[in-house]
Amino acid sequence: MYFIIDAHQDLAWNMLTFGRDYTQSAHTTRQREAGGMPVQMNGESILGWSEFQKGSVGIIFSTLFVSPVRRALAGEWDNQIYRDFDEAYRLYKTQAEAYHRLADQHPDKFRLLFTQKDVESHLELWKLPAPETGHPVGLIILMEGAEGVRSPSELKEWWELGVRFIGPAWAGTRFCGGTREPGPLTVDGVALLRGMAEIGFTLDISHMDQQAVYQALDIYPGNIIASHANPLAMLKGSTSNRFLSDDVIARLIERDGVIGIIPTNQFLKYGWTTDTPRNFCSLETIADHIDHVCQIAGNARHVAWGTDFDGGFGLHHIPLEMDTISDLQKVAPVLAARGYSAEDITAIFGGNWLDVLRRGMPA
């Protein structure tokens, strides 16, 4: 069993949008939501505390995510949307507070990690035999889309709330182009990156348009990652700026970055739709994406997991061999059959993100 660090889960968004309770198992959530609106809008849950335990998912980069009103999904249920920067700030703050509340109310199940010391003590805890209650899951906060930062002067406030990673874009923002909305870094974007670097945030390029990514790679002096972004070359036929070109991957590797692979069908093979059978992709397809990054890097030190599970999709969006996040462990023998060593797989499943945390978290 390999220790897993997952670099992208929209837990707070699900908690505040659908009332999902991640202290429960994914199967309990499915039973409770059966036939209801959450399943219609977001699919059957893939995440739950029992599955984190079963799959040895010990650390999660837990996101703050709200969308601009122009990209909102139809329906009153979509309550995590903003019309202006003040509303974005309020909603992001509410999500951060939700993580603090989750850890405060359920310390046996979740704990927030703020420093390298926190991370190391958490790892030591997971090395011990699991008590009957299981091990707590570590949460590290990642801000996806940065329009809740009304000015760089507020970055210190977000740092003190526990945010350690910031992605300036989801859709296009005032900072830079984003998914389906291309464009370079703006003056505000350069100022944001400057402020982030001064404090010590890790930059997440996942949703940034390629123009902005190239600029960021040139000017950002700190850690740079792609928490959840798959290789464009593996999605033949796609021209989406959501995926990473081989050149961007190579440039990110030069900066000692790590890329989190999203193991869901629409990110694994171009042409998947909700009407496509789940066997459209397989564990082998996931391994293909991992291997593609490793071939560019020449080693297994720059790829990891960034599942984005429950991030707008659910059970029927993942390969047929998978039922919950615990089934990430099924990819290990697939990689081993391709010649990846136990050391390589340990790095891919958690070690590579651990290196990022050791470089980027405060002592």
DAMO-V138786 format. One record per residue. N is the residue number from 1. RES is the residue in three letters. PHI is phi as a letter, one per 40 degrees, with the letter a starting at -180 (none if undefined). PSI is psi as a letter, one per 40 degrees, with the letter a starting at -180 (NA if undefined). D_LAST is the distance of its C-alpha to the last C-alpha in Angstrom with 2 decimals. Layout:
BEGIN
n=N res=RES phi=PHI psi=PSI d_last=D_LAST
n=N res=RES phi=PHI psi=PSI d_last=D_LAST
END
This chain:
BEGIN
n=1 res=MET phi=none psi=h d_last=28.58
n=2 res=TYR phi=c psi=h d_last=25.57
n=3 res=PHE phi=c psi=h d_last=22.25
n=4 res=ILE phi=b psi=h d_last=22.05
n=5 res=ILE phi=b psi=h d_last=19.44
n=6 res=ASP phi=b psi=h d_last=21.47
n=7 res=ALA phi=c psi=e d_last=20.17
n=8 res=HIS phi=a psi=h d_last=22.78
n=9 res=GLN phi=a psi=h d_last=24.54
n=10 res=ASP phi=c psi=f d_last=26.20
n=11 res=LEU phi=c psi=d d_last=26.04
n=12 res=ALA phi=c psi=d d_last=26.20
n=13 res=TRP phi=d psi=d d_last=29.03
n=14 res=ASN phi=c psi=d d_last=30.98
n=15 res=MET phi=c psi=d d_last=30.38
n=16 res=LEU phi=c psi=d d_last=31.64
n=17 res=THR phi=c psi=d d_last=34.32
n=18 res=PHE phi=b psi=e d_last=35.88
n=19 res=GLY phi=g psi=f d_last=34.64
n=20 res=ARG phi=c psi=i d_last=33.17
n=21 res=ASP phi=b psi=h d_last=31.64
n=22 res=TYR phi=c psi=e d_last=28.96
n=23 res=THR phi=c psi=e d_last=29.11
n=24 res=GLN phi=c psi=i d_last=32.47
n=25 res=SER phi=c psi=i d_last=33.41
n=26 res=ALA phi=d psi=d d_last=34.37
n=27 res=HIS phi=c psi=d d_last=37.92
n=28 res=THR phi=c psi=d d_last=38.12
n=29 res=THR phi=c psi=d d_last=37.07
n=30 res=ARG phi=c psi=d d_last=39.74
n=31 res=GLN phi=c psi=d d_last=42.37
n=32 res=ARG phi=c psi=d d_last=41.58
n=33 res=GLU phi=c psi=e d_last=41.62
n=34 res=ALA phi=d psi=h d_last=44.56
n=35 res=GLY phi=g psi=e d_last=46.85
n=36 res=GLY phi=c psi=i d_last=44.89
n=37 res=MET phi=c psi=d d_last=43.45
n=38 res=PRO phi=d psi=d d_last=39.84
n=39 res=VAL phi=c psi=d d_last=41.26
n=40 res=GLN phi=c psi=d d_last=43.52
n=41 res=MET phi=c psi=d d_last=40.78
n=42 res=ASN phi=b psi=e d_last=37.76
n=43 res=GLY phi=g psi=i d_last=39.19
n=44 res=GLU phi=c psi=h d_last=38.70
n=45 res=SER phi=d psi=i d_last=35.13
n=46 res=ILE phi=b psi=e d_last=33.29
n=47 res=LEU phi=b psi=i d_last=30.29
n=48 res=GLY phi=a psi=i d_last=30.06
n=49 res=TRP phi=c psi=d d_last=28.12
n=50 res=SER phi=c psi=d d_last=30.66
n=51 res=GLU phi=c psi=d d_last=30.32
n=52 res=PHE phi=c psi=d d_last=26.53
n=53 res=GLN phi=c psi=d d_last=27.24
n=54 res=LYS phi=c psi=d d_last=30.15
n=55 res=GLY phi=c psi=e d_last=28.38
n=56 res=SER phi=f psi=f d_last=25.08
n=57 res=VAL phi=c psi=g d_last=23.23
n=58 res=GLY phi=c psi=d d_last=19.99
n=59 res=ILE phi=b psi=h d_last=17.66
n=60 res=ILE phi=b psi=h d_last=19.12
n=61 res=PHE phi=c psi=h d_last=18.10
n=62 res=SER phi=c psi=h d_last=20.19
n=63 res=THR phi=c psi=i d_last=21.93
n=64 res=LEU phi=b psi=h d_last=23.26
n=65 res=PHE phi=a psi=h d_last=26.65
n=66 res=VAL phi=b psi=i d_last=29.83
n=67 res=SER phi=b psi=i d_last=32.67
n=68 res=PRO phi=c psi=i d_last=34.95
n=69 res=VAL phi=d psi=d d_last=38.36
n=70 res=ARG phi=c psi=e d_last=40.10
n=71 res=ARG phi=b psi=e d_last=38.38
n=72 res=ALA phi=c psi=i d_last=38.75
n=73 res=LEU phi=c psi=i d_last=40.55
n=74 res=ALA phi=c psi=h d_last=43.86
n=75 res=GLY phi=h psi=i d_last=44.08
n=76 res=GLU phi=c psi=e d_last=43.05
n=77 res=TRP phi=c psi=d d_last=40.53
n=78 res=ASP phi=c psi=g d_last=38.17
n=79 res=ASN phi=c psi=e d_last=36.60
n=80 res=GLN phi=b psi=g d_last=33.24
n=81 res=ILE phi=b psi=i d_last=34.73
n=82 res=TYR phi=b psi=i d_last=34.55
n=83 res=ARG phi=b psi=e d_last=37.31
n=84 res=ASP phi=a psi=i d_last=35.43
n=85 res=PHE phi=c psi=d d_last=31.96
n=86 res=ASP phi=c psi=d d_last=32.12
n=87 res=GLU phi=c psi=d d_last=32.90
n=88 res=ALA phi=c psi=d d_last=30.09
n=89 res=TYR phi=d psi=d d_last=27.65
n=90 res=ARG phi=c psi=d d_last=29.18
n=91 res=LEU phi=c psi=d d_last=29.12
n=92 res=TYR phi=c psi=d d_last=25.53
n=93 res=LYS phi=c psi=d d_last=24.57
n=94 res=THR phi=c psi=d d_last=26.77
n=95 res=GLN phi=c psi=d d_last=25.11
n=96 res=ALA phi=c psi=d d_last=21.59
n=97 res=GLU phi=c psi=d d_last=23.19
n=98 res=ALA phi=c psi=d d_last=24.81
n=99 res=TYR phi=c psi=d d_last=21.56
n=100 res=HIS phi=c psi=d d_last=20.49
n=101 res=ARG phi=c psi=d d_last=24.04
n=102 res=LEU phi=d psi=d d_last=24.04
n=103 res=ALA phi=c psi=d d_last=21.02
n=104 res=ASP phi=c psi=d d_last=22.49
n=105 res=GLN phi=c psi=d d_last=25.95
n=106 res=HIS phi=b psi=g d_last=25.22
n=107 res=PRO phi=c psi=e d_last=22.22
n=108 res=ASP phi=c psi=e d_last=23.98
n=109 res=LYS phi=b psi=d d_last=23.93
n=110 res=PHE phi=b psi=i d_last=20.95
n=111 res=ARG phi=a psi=i d_last=17.45
n=112 res=LEU phi=c psi=h d_last=15.03
n=113 res=LEU phi=b psi=h d_last=11.53
n=114 res=PHE phi=b psi=d d_last=9.07
n=115 res=THR phi=b psi=i d_last=5.49
n=116 res=GLN phi=c psi=d d_last=4.95
n=117 res=LYS phi=c psi=d d_last=6.17
n=118 res=ASP phi=c psi=d d_last=8.83
n=119 res=VAL phi=c psi=d d_last=9.82
n=120 res=GLU phi=c psi=d d_last=10.35
n=121 res=SER phi=c psi=d d_last=12.27
n=122 res=HIS phi=c psi=d d_last=14.13
n=123 res=LEU phi=c psi=d d_last=15.20
n=124 res=GLU phi=c psi=d d_last=16.44
n=125 res=LEU phi=c psi=d d_last=18.38
n=126 res=TRP phi=c psi=e d_last=20.04
n=127 res=LYS phi=c psi=e d_last=21.16
n=128 res=LEU phi=c psi=i d_last=23.24
n=129 res=PRO phi=d psi=h d_last=26.74
n=130 res=ALA phi=c psi=h d_last=26.79
n=131 res=PRO phi=c psi=i d_last=28.45
n=132 res=GLU phi=d psi=d d_last=31.39
n=133 res=THR phi=c psi=e d_last=29.30
n=134 res=GLY phi=g psi=i d_last=26.89
n=135 res=HIS phi=c psi=i d_last=23.12
n=136 res=PRO phi=c psi=i d_last=21.23
n=137 res=VAL phi=c psi=h d_last=20.14
n=138 res=GLY phi=c psi=h d_last=16.61
n=139 res=LEU phi=b psi=h d_last=16.78
n=140 res=ILE phi=b psi=h d_last=14.56
n=141 res=ILE phi=c psi=h d_last=16.51
n=142 res=LEU phi=b psi=h d_last=18.14
n=143 res=MET phi=c psi=h d_last=20.70
n=144 res=GLU phi=b psi=h d_last=23.82
n=145 res=GLY phi=g psi=h d_last=26.00
n=146 res=ALA phi=b psi=f d_last=24.75
n=147 res=GLU phi=c psi=e d_last=27.84
n=148 res=GLY phi=c psi=e d_last=26.26
n=149 res=VAL phi=c psi=g d_last=24.48
n=150 res=ARG phi=c psi=d d_last=27.53
n=151 res=SER phi=a psi=i d_last=26.18
n=152 res=PRO phi=d psi=d d_last=23.01
n=153 res=SER phi=c psi=e d_last=22.78
n=154 res=GLU phi=c psi=e d_last=21.88
n=155 res=LEU phi=c psi=d d_last=18.75
n=156 res=LYS phi=c psi=d d_last=16.64
n=157 res=GLU phi=c psi=d d_last=18.46
n=158 res=TRP phi=c psi=d d_last=17.62
n=159 res=TRP phi=d psi=d d_last=13.87
n=160 res=GLU phi=c psi=d d_last=14.23
n=161 res=LEU phi=c psi=e d_last=16.32
n=162 res=GLY phi=h psi=e d_last=13.64
n=163 res=VAL phi=c psi=h d_last=14.90
n=164 res=ARG phi=b psi=e d_last=12.62
n=165 res=PHE phi=b psi=i d_last=15.67
n=166 res=ILE phi=b psi=h d_last=18.91
n=167 res=GLY phi=b psi=h d_last=22.26
n=168 res=PRO phi=c psi=d d_last=24.65
n=169 res=ALA phi=b psi=i d_last=27.73
n=170 res=TRP phi=b psi=c d_last=29.46
n=171 res=ALA phi=c psi=a d_last=32.95
n=172 res=GLY phi=c psi=i d_last=33.44
n=173 res=THR phi=b psi=i d_last=31.70
n=174 res=ARG phi=c psi=e d_last=32.12
n=175 res=PHE phi=c psi=d d_last=29.23
n=176 res=CYS phi=a psi=i d_last=30.73
n=177 res=GLY phi=c psi=i d_last=33.08
n=178 res=GLY phi=a psi=a d_last=32.19
n=179 res=THR phi=d psi=h d_last=33.90
n=180 res=ARG phi=g psi=e d_last=37.67
n=181 res=GLU phi=b psi=g d_last=37.28
n=182 res=PRO phi=c psi=i d_last=36.72
n=183 res=GLY phi=i psi=i d_last=35.75
n=184 res=PRO phi=c psi=i d_last=33.47
n=185 res=LEU phi=c psi=i d_last=30.61
n=186 res=THR phi=c psi=i d_last=32.08
n=187 res=VAL phi=d psi=d d_last=31.50
n=188 res=ASP phi=c psi=d d_last=29.43
n=189 res=GLY phi=c psi=d d_last=27.46
n=190 res=VAL phi=c psi=d d_last=26.67
n=191 res=ALA phi=c psi=d d_last=25.60
n=192 res=LEU phi=d psi=d d_last=23.32
n=193 res=LEU phi=c psi=d d_last=21.61
n=194 res=ARG phi=c psi=d d_last=21.33
n=195 res=GLY phi=c psi=d d_last=19.67
n=196 res=MET phi=c psi=d d_last=17.26
n=197 res=ALA phi=c psi=d d_last=16.26
n=198 res=GLU phi=c psi=d d_last=15.80
n=199 res=ILE phi=c psi=d d_last=13.23
n=200 res=GLY phi=h psi=e d_last=11.46
n=201 res=PHE phi=c psi=i d_last=13.32
n=202 res=THR phi=c psi=h d_last=14.51
n=203 res=LEU phi=c psi=h d_last=18.31
n=204 res=ASP phi=b psi=h d_last=20.56
n=205 res=ILE phi=c psi=e d_last=24.05
n=206 res=SER phi=d psi=d d_last=25.79
n=207 res=HIS phi=b psi=e d_last=28.50
n=208 res=MET phi=c psi=i d_last=28.76
n=209 res=ASP phi=c psi=i d_last=32.14
n=210 res=GLN phi=d psi=d d_last=32.38
n=211 res=GLN phi=d psi=d d_last=33.32
n=212 res=ALA phi=c psi=d d_last=30.14
n=213 res=VAL phi=c psi=d d_last=28.07
n=214 res=TYR phi=d psi=d d_last=29.60
n=215 res=GLN phi=c psi=d d_last=28.89
n=216 res=ALA phi=c psi=d d_last=25.24
n=217 res=LEU phi=c psi=d d_last=24.85
n=218 res=ASP phi=c psi=d d_last=26.39
n=219 res=ILE phi=b psi=e d_last=24.52
n=220 res=TYR phi=c psi=h d_last=21.01
n=221 res=PRO phi=c psi=e d_last=18.62
n=222 res=GLY phi=c psi=a d_last=15.52
n=223 res=ASN phi=c psi=h d_last=15.18
n=224 res=ILE phi=b psi=h d_last=18.49
n=225 res=ILE phi=b psi=i d_last=19.66
n=226 res=ALA phi=b psi=h d_last=22.77
n=227 res=SER phi=c psi=d d_last=21.77
n=228 res=HIS phi=a psi=g d_last=25.45
n=229 res=ALA phi=a psi=h d_last=28.14
n=230 res=ASN phi=c psi=i d_last=30.86
n=231 res=PRO phi=c psi=h d_last=32.81
n=232 res=LEU phi=c psi=d d_last=35.83
n=233 res=ALA phi=c psi=d d_last=37.86
n=234 res=MET phi=c psi=e d_last=37.88
n=235 res=LEU phi=b psi=g d_last=39.51
n=236 res=LYS phi=d psi=h d_last=42.83
n=237 res=GLY phi=h psi=e d_last=44.64
n=238 res=SER phi=c psi=i d_last=41.73
n=239 res=THR phi=b psi=e d_last=41.14
n=240 res=SER phi=c psi=h d_last=38.37
n=241 res=ASN phi=c psi=e d_last=35.52
n=242 res=ARG phi=c psi=d d_last=33.29
n=243 res=PHE phi=b psi=i d_last=32.99
n=244 res=LEU phi=c psi=h d_last=31.51
n=245 res=SER phi=c psi=i d_last=33.96
n=246 res=ASP phi=c psi=d d_last=33.66
n=247 res=ASP phi=c psi=d d_last=33.05
n=248 res=VAL phi=c psi=d d_last=30.07
n=249 res=ILE phi=d psi=d d_last=28.71
n=250 res=ALA phi=c psi=d d_last=29.28
n=251 res=ARG phi=c psi=d d_last=27.63
n=252 res=LEU phi=c psi=d d_last=24.54
n=253 res=ILE phi=c psi=d d_last=24.47
n=254 res=GLU phi=d psi=d d_last=24.78
n=255 res=ARG phi=c psi=e d_last=21.54
n=256 res=ASP phi=g psi=f d_last=19.91
n=257 res=GLY phi=c psi=i d_last=20.04
n=258 res=VAL phi=b psi=i d_last=20.75
n=259 res=ILE phi=b psi=h d_last=23.64
n=260 res=GLY phi=c psi=h d_last=24.05
n=261 res=ILE phi=c psi=h d_last=27.70
n=262 res=ILE phi=c psi=h d_last=29.58
n=263 res=PRO phi=c psi=f d_last=32.09
n=264 res=THR phi=b psi=i d_last=34.71
n=265 res=ASN phi=d psi=d d_last=38.21
n=266 res=GLN phi=c psi=e d_last=38.30
n=267 res=PHE phi=b psi=e d_last=35.27
n=268 res=LEU phi=b psi=d d_last=36.69
n=269 res=LYS phi=a psi=h d_last=40.27
n=270 res=TYR phi=c psi=h d_last=42.08
n=271 res=GLY phi=h psi=e d_last=44.95
n=272 res=TRP phi=c psi=i d_last=43.64
n=273 res=THR phi=b psi=i d_last=44.83
n=274 res=THR phi=c psi=e d_last=44.85
n=275 res=ASP phi=c psi=e d_last=48.34
n=276 res=THR phi=c psi=h d_last=47.27
n=277 res=PRO phi=d psi=i d_last=47.21
n=278 res=ARG phi=c psi=d d_last=43.85
n=279 res=ASN phi=c psi=e d_last=44.76
n=280 res=PHE phi=d psi=d d_last=44.58
n=281 res=CYS phi=b psi=i d_last=41.23
n=282 res=SER phi=a psi=i d_last=40.11
n=283 res=LEU phi=d psi=d d_last=37.31
n=284 res=GLU phi=c psi=d d_last=38.65
n=285 res=THR phi=c psi=d d_last=38.10
n=286 res=ILE phi=c psi=d d_last=34.43
n=287 res=ALA phi=c psi=d d_last=34.24
n=288 res=ASP phi=d psi=d d_last=36.05
n=289 res=HIS phi=c psi=d d_last=33.33
n=290 res=ILE phi=d psi=d d_last=30.58
n=291 res=ASP phi=c psi=d d_last=32.84
n=292 res=HIS phi=c psi=d d_last=33.57
n=293 res=VAL phi=c psi=d d_last=29.99
n=294 res=CYS phi=c psi=d d_last=29.81
n=295 res=GLN phi=c psi=d d_last=33.10
n=296 res=ILE phi=c psi=d d_last=31.90
n=297 res=ALA phi=c psi=d d_last=28.73
n=298 res=GLY phi=g psi=e d_last=30.64
n=299 res=ASN phi=a psi=a d_last=28.13
n=300 res=ALA phi=b psi=f d_last=26.32
n=301 res=ARG phi=b psi=e d_last=22.80
n=302 res=HIS phi=b psi=e d_last=22.99
n=303 res=VAL phi=b psi=i d_last=24.38
n=304 res=ALA phi=a psi=a d_last=23.28
n=305 res=TRP phi=b psi=h d_last=24.23
n=306 res=GLY phi=a psi=g d_last=24.27
n=307 res=THR phi=c psi=d d_last=27.21
n=308 res=ASP phi=f psi=f d_last=27.74
n=309 res=PHE phi=d psi=i d_last=29.84
n=310 res=ASP phi=g psi=e d_last=31.63
n=311 res=GLY phi=c psi=f d_last=30.93
n=312 res=GLY phi=g psi=e d_last=34.57
n=313 res=PHE phi=a psi=i d_last=36.02
n=314 res=GLY phi=a psi=a d_last=36.54
n=315 res=LEU phi=d psi=d d_last=38.26
n=316 res=HIS phi=c psi=e d_last=41.10
n=317 res=HIS phi=b psi=e d_last=38.85
n=318 res=ILE phi=b psi=i d_last=37.31
n=319 res=PRO phi=d psi=i d_last=39.10
n=320 res=LEU phi=d psi=d d_last=41.70
n=321 res=GLU phi=c psi=e d_last=40.03
n=322 res=MET phi=b psi=i d_last=37.13
n=323 res=ASP phi=b psi=d d_last=37.32
n=324 res=THR phi=a psi=a d_last=33.76
n=325 res=ILE phi=c psi=d d_last=30.18
n=326 res=SER phi=c psi=d d_last=30.62
n=327 res=ASP phi=c psi=e d_last=32.99
n=328 res=LEU phi=d psi=d d_last=30.33
n=329 res=GLN phi=c psi=d d_last=30.65
n=330 res=LYS phi=c psi=e d_last=34.19
n=331 res=VAL phi=c psi=d d_last=32.99
n=332 res=ALA phi=d psi=d d_last=31.71
n=333 res=PRO phi=c psi=d d_last=35.28
n=334 res=VAL phi=c psi=d d_last=36.34
n=335 res=LEU phi=c psi=d d_last=33.77
n=336 res=ALA phi=c psi=d d_last=34.68
n=337 res=ALA phi=c psi=d d_last=38.32
n=338 res=ARG phi=c psi=e d_last=37.48
n=339 res=GLY phi=h psi=e d_last=36.10
n=340 res=TYR phi=c psi=h d_last=32.37
n=341 res=SER phi=c psi=i d_last=31.00
n=342 res=ALA phi=c psi=d d_last=28.98
n=343 res=GLU phi=c psi=d d_last=26.02
n=344 res=ASP phi=c psi=d d_last=26.61
n=345 res=ILE phi=c psi=d d_last=26.90
n=346 res=THR phi=d psi=d d_last=23.76
n=347 res=ALA phi=c psi=d d_last=21.92
n=348 res=ILE phi=c psi=d d_last=23.84
n=349 res=PHE phi=c psi=d d_last=23.42
n=350 res=GLY phi=a psi=d d_last=19.67
n=351 res=GLY phi=c psi=d d_last=18.27
n=352 res=ASN phi=c psi=d d_last=18.35
n=353 res=TRP phi=c psi=d d_last=16.33
n=354 res=LEU phi=c psi=d d_last=13.82
n=355 res=ASP phi=c psi=d d_last=13.60
n=356 res=VAL phi=c psi=d d_last=13.11
n=357 res=LEU phi=c psi=d d_last=10.22
n=358 res=ARG phi=c psi=d d_last=8.49
n=359 res=ARG phi=c psi=d d_last=9.45
n=360 res=GLY phi=b psi=d d_last=9.05
n=361 res=MET phi=c psi=i d_last=6.41
n=362 res=PRO phi=c psi=i d_last=3.79
n=363 res=ALA phi=d psi=NA d_last=0.00
END
